[in-house]
Amino acid sequence: MKNRSWIYYAIAAALFWGVWGVVAKLISEDVNPFANHVLFTIGMLVTLPLVVNKIRKEKPNTKGIIWGLVSGILAVIGNVAVFQAFSEGGLAAIVIPLTNLYPLVTILIALLIFKEKLNIINGVGILLAIPAVIMLSGQTLLFDDPATFFKNLGLNTWILFSLIALFLWGVFSASQKLTTNYISAEWAYTAFICSSIILSLLFFVSGKVSFTFSRNTFLLGSFSGMLNGLGVLCSFSAYKAEGKASQVTTIAGALQPVFTIILAIAFLAERITYIEIIGIAIAIVAALALSQENKISL
């Protein structure tokens, strides 16, 4: 029987990242992204016992370790680019939906460089996932006032930073798949954490990190990092289980906000809009379509 565990790993990644999205909201105004990254790194260190036994038994491939380090660097720089987009005056109602389209970059890389094959149903799933991601971004300016949305899309600094983040996150997802071609998911995750540690030290030495936050923020930030790390580990596992980059990234990207919204409603008493209801339905259908595997190729 063909290995289909990648689907469950992809959904698990979306779930962990979805919970992370709820927890991250609680401290979003208390720390800058550089301090946030340090807290994330601390949280990810807590997850290392999950992979220690595996990495002790396996000698890593140098090329795989390098790609694992690169993937971590791409992800973090993408996060910083988003922060810079906001600092340059970018509207969240535009920056967030725009950067959330990063699976498009991964899909292009997967089809053009990795030569992945998709069937017709998968193609429909991708076409459904993209509008679902926009609907679930939590920013409805595109739907409430499309004229204003497109008016603000002119060429300027914050748009460039948003596009940089979109590109880097897309390449990051593709590099995860490439990494697991050479090493196990556990070693790939360990390399990812190492790159996160290196960047944390650089942020600290450069004076970008301030430890003026409260104990509660420290605990929540570290917990967020642990959740984010578990999501990354699951995504590496999905790729190692022969999941295609075009499918894994799109499923995780579409379902992550679904979990975030559901949990925010349950625990933060947030309200859901009709746009988000439609987005959730479309995202679920898209995920089901992307999980289908037959021999009818595009």
N, C-alpha and C positions, 0 to 999 in steps of 0.2 A: 504494500500500500504506500502510495506516495506520501512523503512527509508533508503534513499540513500544519505542523505545530507553529509555523511562522505566523499564522493568522492569530492564534491565541497570544503569542508574544506581542504582536502589533497592537492588539486590543488592550493588553496589560500595560504597554507603554502609554497608550492614550489615557488609560485610567489613572496611572501614577501622575502623569503630567496634568491631567484634569484636576486631581486633588491638589497638586502643587499650585495650580492656578488660583484655587480658593485661598490656600494658606498665604500665598505671595501677596494677595490683595490686602491682607491684614497688616503688612509692614511696608507696603509700597511707598508710603510717604515718610517713613522714618529713616531710611538709609538710601544713599546714592548707589548706582549700579556697581561701583567698584567695591564698596563695602558689602553689598549684597552678594557679589561673587565670592568674596572671602568666606562669608557665612555658608554659601552653597558648598564651597570646597570642604569646609569643616563637616557639614552634613554628609557629604559623599564619603568621607573617610570612615564614617560609622558603618558603611555598607561593605567595606573591604573584607570582613570575615566571610562574606558570602562567596568570595572568589579565591580566597587564599589557597584552599586545598587543591583547586584545579590548576592554578598557575605554578604550584610547587611541582606538579607532576609533568609539566609540559615545558619544553625549551622553546622560547618564542622565536619567531622569524624576524630578523632585523627590519625588513621592509614593512612588515605588518606593524611593528612597534612605531616606526616613523609615521605611517599613515594614521595610527591611533593618536599620536601626539598632534599631528596636523588637524585631525578632526576636532579635537578639543580647542585648539587655538582658533579655528574658524568659527566655532560656536560662540566663544567668548567675545571675539572681536565683533561678531554680528550683534551681540547684545549691546556692546558699547556704541555701535553705530546707531542703534535705535535711540539710545539715550542722547546722542549728539543730535539726532533729528529733532527730538523734543526741545533740546537746548537752543536749537537754531530757529525755533518758532513753529515747528511742525504741529499740526492739529492731530490729536489722538484719533479723531474720527476719520482721518485719512491715513496716517502712518500705520495704525494697527491693521486695518484691512489690507493695505498694500503689502506690508511685510509678511502677513500670514499667507500670501500666495507663493511662498518659497517652494512648495512641492512642484510648482511648474518647472523650476530650474532643475530639480532632481529628476523629474520625468524626462526632460530633454536630454540630460546627461545619460540617463538609463537607456533611452531609445537610440540615441545617436552614437554614444561611446561604448556603453556596455552591451549594445545590440540586443536588449531585452525584447521579447515578443509578447504582445498583449492580444487577447481575443476581443471580439466585438463588444461583449458584455463588459469587459474591463474598461474599454474605451468609453462606454456610456457612463460607467462609474466615475471616471476621471472628470468627464464633462459635468456630472452632477456635483462632484465634490467641491469644485472651485466656487460656484455660487453659494454652496452651503457654508464654506469657510468664511466667506464675506458676510453672510447673514448672521453667523455666530460670533463675529468679532466683537460684539458688544457695542459697536458704533454704527448708528443708523443714518448718518448724514447722507450717505449715498441714496438711501430710499426716501428720507424725509425731505431733503433739499438737494437733488442731484445737480442742479445748476451751480450751486455753491461748491459742491464737491469737486466738480470738474474745473471750475474756475480757479481753484486753489492748486491744481495739478501742474502749474507752470514750472519751468526749469528754474530751480533755486537750490540753495544749499541743503535744506532739510529734505527735499525730495531726493537729492543725490545720496544722502546718508541712508535714507529709507531703502533706496534701490541697492545700496551696498549691503545692507543687512539682509535683504531678500536674496541677493546673490550668494552671500556667504553661508546663510542657513541652508540654501539649496545644495550648495557644494558640500557642506558639512554632512548632510544626509547621504549624499552619494559616496562620500569618503568613508562613511561607516560601512557601507556594503563592500567597498574595496578593501578595507582593513580586514574584514572577516574572511576574505579570500586567502589570507596568509596566516592568520592566527585565530585562536578561539575567541569567543565572545568575552570570556573572562579576562584574557590578556588585553583585548581591545579596550575593555572598560578600565583596566588598570592603567593603561597608557593614557587614556582620556583623563583620568584623575591626576596623573603626573603632570600633564600639561596645565591642568587647572591649578595645581599647586604652584607651578612655575609662574604663571600669570598673577596669581594672588600675591606672591612675593614681590613681583615687579610693581604691582599696584601699591603695595605697602611701602616699598623703598622710595617710590616716586612721590609719596605724600598724598595720594589720592584717596586713602582709606582713613576714615575717622571712626574711632571706637567710642563715640559719645552716646550710642544707643543704649536702651534699657536692657535688663536681663531678659524680659519677656520677648523683646525684639530679637535678641541673640538666640533664644530657644526656638522661636518660630522660624527665624531665618535658617538655622541649622536644620530644622525639620524639613523646611522647603528644599534645602539642598539634598537631603536624604531622598525625598520623593523624586526630585529631578534626576538624581543619580540612578535610582531604581528604574525610572523610565528609560534612561540612556542604556542601561544594562539590558533591559527587555528589547529595546530596538536592535542592539547588537546581536542579541540572541535570535531575533526574527530574521535578520540577514544571514546569520550563520546557519539557520535552519532552511536555507535556500529560498527565503523570501526575496522577491524582486524589489529593487529600490523603488521603482515606479508604484508598486502596490503598497509596500510597507509604509513608506512616507505619506502617501495620500490617505491611507486608512487611519493612521495615527493622527495626522493633521486634521482630518475631518471629525474624528470622534473625540479628540481632546476637549474642544470647547463644549461638546455635548455633555460630557461628564462634569466639566466646570460649572456649567449653567445649572444642571440638576442639583449638584451639591450646594451651590450658592443659594438656590431656592430653599433647600432643606435646612441649611445651617445659618445662612446669613439673611434669611427672610427677603431675598431679592425677588422682584417681580419679573415675569417673563413676557416678552412682547409677542405679537402675532408673527412678526418676522422671524424671531428665534424659534418659535414653534414649527414654522415651515422649514427653517434651516435644520432643525433636529431631525425632522422626518426625512428630508433630502439626504442628510449626512448618513443616516442609517441605511437607506436604500443604496447609496453610493458605496458604503463599506461592503454590503452584501454583494453588490455587482463586482467589486474589485476582488472579492475572495473567490469568485468562480474561476474554475480552471477547466478549460476544454481545448480542443485542438483547432478551433476556428480562429485564425490569426487575422489581425488587421492588415 
